[in-house]
Amino acid sequence: MSDLHKEVSELERKSATAARLFDIRRIIGGLFVVYGVIVTIAGISPSDADLKKAEGVHINLWTGLAMLALGLFFLAWMKLRPAEAPAAPEPDAPADRKSDAS
């Protein structure tokens, strides 16, 4: 029984690690940060034609900074509230059963 308990504990630890590793906030935040950096760099020195198309607004710069802010928000959210694996029911606890007599 001790070996079984160790094996179950190991699987629960791996499940919690997998839940944190594949947290969707990490993927979304990472992509927004990467694309935000690219768009911000493109918006730092726009050409005159790009500014004329955007009616004088540095749209790439503002969009890139907004993407960076959103990506950093997702990554901070993931850091402050990490994902937890769902709790497994205790093996010794009796199953909740409704009685047939009502």
Residue, then its C-alpha position, 0 to 999 in steps of 0.5 A: m500500500s505504501d508503494l501505491h501511495k507513493e505512486v499516486s503522490e508522484l502522479e499528483r505532483k506531475s499533474a500539478t506541474a502539467a497544469r502550470l506548464f500548459d496554462i493558457r495565460r502563459i501562451i496568450g501572454g507570451l504571444f502578445v509580448v512577442y508580437g507587441v515587441i515586433v509591432t512596437i519596433a515597427g512603430i518607432s520610426p514609421s515612414d511618411a507614407d505609413l503616417k499619411k495612411a494612418e492620418g498622422v497617428h502612430i498606430n503601430l506604436w500604440t498598438g504594439l504598446a497595448m499588446l505589450a501591456l496586455g501580454l504583461f497583464f496575462l503573465a502577471w496574472m499567471k504569476l499572482r494566481p497560479a493554476e492548481a490541479p483539481a483535488a482528487p477525492e480521498p480514497d478512504a472516504p465513502a462515496d456520496r450516495k442518495s438513499d432510495a428511501s425518500 
